[in-house]
């Protein structure tokens, strides 16, 4: 009887080992297929998001989701913006239809959950060991901070990409523990204000600098920035509270709480499988760019004017980098601004990159919206090549 029991136990152990090996092989295949799909979508892609009207921007009873000068395609990848051409030689200006096509277009009825569902695949790629960058671009007041961060409330349905991405990472990391994976998540949060780097969660007075670690891969490191190991969503919530308190904002005529700096949430993901020895290192950069603004419209003067000039200059340099990449020039001017230097790996190195172009629904912002959409269309044509997994 004992011999029979020992034989049964041995047989069960062999079955368990076989199932474990098949499970690990299936996970490796899932990673490969998942990232192949992401590569087929393009290593740099562009999503357009048009926010609804705020209640303060419409008359009582007027729908906040209906935008007269915009029409959204049923395929969720196109938007047409109607504009009025300026009068010429006394002749009345003509109405123009400006057509734009992107990888995805989110209209004013789309929720934060809808938006995140389209970027969750990229977050998974970071967990699989790839460099991933998601950044929001657009004029001031177009909804960039709402898209990237949302309210500082972990239970809110309006929470943005940063908290939702961290929820996904922690949940997936926990589920992978059964397959032998252990992860360490290290977060930092900084801002670029008037071409100076500030640590949003640290208190050191030492100068923060960007250093190029690898010329070929354009990998950079940031010195003298506080890095924190985060183990759950509560840890991240505390960091967001502190960063939000320290970030530079101010009121302008265009936006009562205008971000006066670019903010960058950085997460390093280090994974090791205790069963097969496999390792991976992923990096996730989530960037909320300060909004471009027309000084004549925002009414900026004094310090606000200086901030606006720094913001517009750095965004202009971002445009120069994108155009140089599109034209495949031998020299890419990454070092012309702190923003492009910090993101040089994401913009032209070994990274999967996504840009949100955020658009205001206000008719008075139509020309600026069209400029943002035209820039985004050019970015959508940039081919970065295939990103490689970090080990």
C-alpha positions in Angstrom: 0.0 0.0 0.0 2.8 2.4 0.9 4.6 1.7 -2.4 1.4 2.5 -4.3 1.0 5.8 -2.4 4.6 6.8 -3.1 4.0 5.9 -6.8 0.9 8.1 -6.8 2.7 11.0 -5.2 5.6 10.7 -7.7 3.1 10.7 -10.5 1.3 13.8 -9.1 4.6 15.6 -8.7 5.5 14.9 -12.3 2.1 16.2 -13.5 2.5 19.3 -11.4 6.0 20.0 -12.8 4.7 19.4 -16.3 1.8 21.8 -15.7 4.2 24.4 -14.2 6.5 24.2 -17.2 3.5 24.5 -19.6 2.2 27.5 -17.6 5.6 29.2 -17.8 5.9 28.4 -21.5 2.4 29.8 -22.1 3.3 33.0 -20.2 6.4 33.5 -22.3 4.3 33.0 -25.5 1.7 35.5 -24.2 4.4 38.1 -23.7 5.8 37.5 -27.1 2.4 37.7 -28.9 1.3 40.7 -26.8 4.4 42.7 -27.7 4.2 41.7 -31.3 0.7 43.1 -31.4 1.9 46.3 -29.8 4.7 46.6 -32.4 2.2 46.0 -35.3 0.2 49.0 -33.9 3.4 51.1 -34.2 6.1 52.0 -31.7 4.9 55.6 -31.7 1.2 56.2 -32.0 -1.1 59.2 -31.4 -4.4 59.3 -29.7 -6.7 62.4 -29.8 -8.9 63.3 -26.9 -11.5 66.0 -27.0 -12.9 67.0 -23.6 -16.5 67.9 -23.0 -17.6 71.4 -22.1 -17.4 72.4 -18.4 -20.7 73.4 -16.9 -19.3 77.0 -16.6 -18.7 77.1 -20.3 -22.2 76.5 -21.6 -25.7 78.0 -21.1 -28.1 76.3 -18.7 -29.6 73.3 -20.4 -27.0 73.2 -23.2 -25.5 69.7 -23.7 -21.9 69.5 -22.6 -21.1 66.7 -25.1 -22.2 68.3 -28.3 -19.5 70.4 -30.1 -20.9 72.2 -33.1 -17.5 72.7 -34.9 -16.4 69.1 -34.6 -17.6 65.9 -36.1 -16.3 62.5 -35.0 -15.9 59.5 -37.3 -17.8 56.3 -36.5 -14.5 54.4 -36.8 -13.2 56.1 -33.7 -10.1 57.2 -35.6 -11.0 60.5 -37.3 -12.2 64.0 -36.4 -13.2 66.9 -38.6 -12.9 70.4 -37.3 -14.7 73.2 -39.0 -13.0 76.6 -39.1 -13.6 80.0 -40.7 -11.0 81.3 -43.0 -10.0 84.9 -42.5 -11.5 87.5 -44.8 -9.4 88.4 -47.8 -9.6 91.7 -49.7 -13.1 92.4 -48.3 -14.4 89.0 -49.3 -16.1 86.9 -46.6 -14.0 84.1 -45.3 -14.8 80.5 -46.4 -15.7 77.7 -44.1 -13.0 75.0 -44.1 -13.2 71.4 -43.0 -10.0 70.2 -41.4 -9.8 66.4 -41.4 -7.5 64.5 -39.1 -6.9 60.7 -38.6 -5.1 59.1 -35.7 -4.7 55.7 -34.1 -7.7 56.5 -31.9 -10.0 59.4 -31.3 -11.8 59.9 -28.0 -14.8 62.2 -28.1 -16.4 64.1 -25.2 -18.5 61.2 -24.2 -15.6 58.8 -23.6 -14.7 58.2 -20.0 -11.4 57.9 -18.2 -12.0 54.1 -18.2 -12.5 54.1 -22.0 -9.3 56.0 -22.4 -7.2 53.7 -20.2 -8.5 50.6 -21.8 -6.6 51.6 -25.0 -3.3 52.2 -23.2 -3.3 49.3 -20.8 -1.5 47.2 -23.4 1.5 49.5 -23.2 1.5 49.4 -19.4 1.7 45.6 -19.7 4.7 46.0 -22.1 6.5 47.9 -19.3 5.8 45.1 -16.9 7.2 42.7 -19.6 10.5 44.5 -19.6 10.1 47.3 -22.2 10.6 51.1 -22.1 7.3 52.8 -22.4 6.4 56.5 -22.5 2.9 58.1 -22.6 2.7 61.9 -22.7 -0.1 64.4 -23.1 0.2 67.4 -25.4 -2.1 70.3 -26.1 -3.0 73.9 -25.3 -3.6 75.1 -21.7 -7.0 74.0 -20.5 -7.5 71.1 -22.9 -7.6 68.4 -20.2 -4.1 67.0 -20.2 -3.7 66.8 -16.4 -7.2 65.3 -16.1 -6.2 62.6 -18.7 -2.9 61.8 -17.0 -3.8 62.1 -13.3 -7.4 63.1 -12.7 -8.5 63.9 -9.1 -6.3 62.9 -6.2 -8.9 60.4 -5.0 -8.2 56.6 -5.4 -11.9 55.8 -5.4 -12.9 58.4 -8.0 -14.2 57.1 -11.4 -12.4 60.1 -12.9 -8.9 59.0 -11.8 -6.5 59.2 -14.7 -3.8 57.1 -16.4 -1.1 57.3 -13.7 -3.3 55.8 -10.8 -4.9 53.3 -13.2 -1.6 52.2 -14.6 -0.3 51.5 -11.1 -3.4 49.6 -10.2 -2.9 47.4 -13.2 0.8 46.9 -12.5 0.2 45.9 -8.8 -2.6 43.5 -9.7 -0.7 41.9 -12.5 2.5 41.7 -10.4 0.6 39.9 -7.6 -1.0 37.4 -10.1 2.4 36.6 -11.6 3.8 35.6 -8.1 2.2 32.2 -8.6 4.5 31.7 -11.6 7.6 32.6 -9.7 7.9 36.3 -10.6 9.0 38.8 -7.9 9.0 42.6 -8.8 10.5 45.7 -7.3 8.8 49.0 -8.3 10.8 52.2 -7.8 9.0 55.6 -8.5 10.2 59.2 -8.9 8.4 62.3 -9.8 9.9 65.5 -11.1 9.0 68.7 -13.0 10.7 70.9 -15.6 10.0 74.5 -14.6 11.6 77.4 -16.6 14.2 74.9 -17.9 15.1 73.8 -14.4 14.5 70.3 -12.9 12.7 70.1 -9.6 12.1 67.0 -7.5 8.3 66.9 -6.6 8.6 64.3 -3.9 12.1 65.0 -2.4 13.6 67.8 -0.4 17.3 67.8 -1.4 18.8 71.2 -2.5 21.4 69.5 -4.6 21.4 70.4 -8.3 19.4 67.9 -10.5 21.1 67.0 -13.7 20.3 64.7 -16.7 23.2 62.4 -17.7 23.4 60.3 -20.8 24.3 56.8 -19.7 24.4 55.1 -23.1 24.9 57.0 -26.3 23.6 54.3 -28.6 20.4 53.6 -26.7 20.0 57.2 -25.5 19.4 55.9 -22.0 19.6 58.7 -19.4 19.7 59.0 -15.6 18.6 61.8 -13.4 20.9 62.7 -10.5 19.9 63.8 -7.0 16.3 62.8 -7.3 14.5 60.9 -4.6 13.4 57.4 -5.7 10.8 55.5 -3.6 10.0 51.8 -3.6 6.2 51.5 -3.9 4.4 48.3 -2.9 0.7 49.3 -3.3 -1.7 51.9 -4.6 -1.7 53.7 -1.2 2.0 54.4 -1.6 1.4 55.8 -5.0 -1.5 57.9 -3.7 0.8 59.5 -1.1 3.3 60.4 -3.8 0.7 61.9 -6.0 -0.6 64.0 -3.1 2.9 65.4 -2.4 3.8 65.9 -6.0 0.5 67.7 -6.7 1.1 70.0 -3.7 4.6 70.9 -5.0 3.9 71.3 -8.7 3.9 74.8 -10.0 0.5 76.0 -11.1 -1.1 79.5 -11.6 -4.2 81.2 -12.9 -4.3 82.7 -16.4 -7.2 84.0 -18.5 -7.3 80.7 -20.3 -7.1 78.4 -17.3 -7.7 79.1 -13.6 -5.3 76.3 -12.6 -2.8 76.2 -15.4 0.2 73.9 -15.0 3.4 76.0 -15.4 5.7 73.1 -15.7 6.1 69.7 -17.4 5.7 66.9 -14.9 7.2 63.4 -15.3 6.2 60.3 -13.3 8.9 57.7 -13.7 8.6 54.0 -12.6 11.4 51.5 -12.9 10.1 47.9 -12.9 12.6 45.1 -12.0 11.4 41.5 -12.2 13.0 38.2 -11.5 11.6 34.7 -11.9 12.7 32.5 -9.0 11.7 29.3 -10.9 13.6 29.8 -14.2 16.0 32.6 -13.5 14.5 35.0 -16.1 14.9 38.7 -15.4 13.5 41.8 -17.0 13.7 45.6 -16.4 11.0 47.9 -17.7 10.7 51.7 -17.5 7.4 53.6 -17.5 7.4 57.4 -18.1 4.1 59.2 -17.7 4.3 62.8 -18.8 1.9 65.7 -18.3 3.2 68.5 -20.5 2.5 72.1 -19.7 0.0 73.6 -22.1 1.0 75.7 -25.1 -0.5 79.2 -24.9 -0.9 82.3 -26.9 0.3 85.1 -24.6 -2.2 87.6 -26.1 -5.0 85.2 -25.1 -3.7 84.1 -21.7 -2.9 87.7 -20.5 0.4 86.5 -19.0 2.7 89.2 -17.7 5.8 89.3 -15.4 6.6 85.8 -14.0 3.6 84.2 -15.9 5.0 85.6 -19.1 8.5 84.2 -18.4 6.9 80.8 -17.7 4.8 80.9 -20.9 7.9 81.7 -22.9 9.8 78.8 -21.4 6.9 76.4 -22.0 6.4 77.5 -25.6 10.2 77.2 -26.3 10.4 73.7 -24.9 7.3 72.6 -26.8 8.8 74.2 -30.0 12.0 72.1 -29.4 9.9 69.0 -29.0 8.4 69.8 -32.4 11.9 70.3 -33.9 13.0 66.9 -32.5 9.9 65.2 -34.0 10.5 66.8 -37.4 14.1 65.7 -37.4 13.1 62.2 -36.6 10.4 62.2 -39.3 13.0 63.4 -41.8 15.5 60.9 -40.5 18.2 63.5 -40.0 21.6 62.4 -38.7 21.5 65.0 -35.9 18.5 65.1 -33.6 18.6 68.2 -31.3 17.7 66.5 -28.1 19.9 68.7 -25.9 18.2 71.9 -27.0 15.8 71.6 -24.0 15.6 69.7 -20.7 12.3 68.1 -21.9 13.6 66.5 -25.0 16.9 65.6 -23.3 15.0 63.8 -20.5 12.8 62.0 -23.0 15.4 61.3 -25.7 15.3 57.6 -25.1 11.5 57.6 -25.4 11.4 59.9 -28.4 14.1 58.3 -30.5 15.6 55.3 -28.7 14.5 51.9 -27.5 10.9 52.7 -26.4 7.2 52.2 -27.1 5.8 55.7 -27.2 2.2 57.1 -27.2 1.2 60.8 -27.4 -2.2 62.1 -26.4 -3.2 65.3 -28.2 -5.7 66.9 -25.9 -8.2 69.3 -27.5 -10.5 72.0 -26.1 -14.2 72.1 -27.3 -14.4 75.9 -27.2 -15.0 77.6 -30.5 -12.6 80.5 -29.6 -9.8 77.9 -29.2 -10.4 76.3 -32.7 -7.3 77.7 -34.4 -5.1 76.6 -31.5 -6.8 73.2 -31.6 -6.1 72.8 -35.3 -2.4 73.7 -34.7 -2.2 71.0 -32.0 -3.9 68.4 -34.3 -1.6 69.3 -37.2 1.5 68.8 -35.0 0.0 65.5 -33.8 -0.5 64.4 -37.4 3.2 64.9 -38.0 4.2 63.0 -34.9 2.0 60.1 -36.1 4.3 59.8 -39.1 7.5 59.3 -37.1 8.9 55.8 -37.3 11.1 54.9 -34.3 11.8 51.3 -35.3 11.2 48.2 -33.1 11.7 48.5 -29.3 13.7 45.7 -27.7 13.1 44.1 -24.3 15.5 44.9 -21.4 17.0 42.0 -19.6 
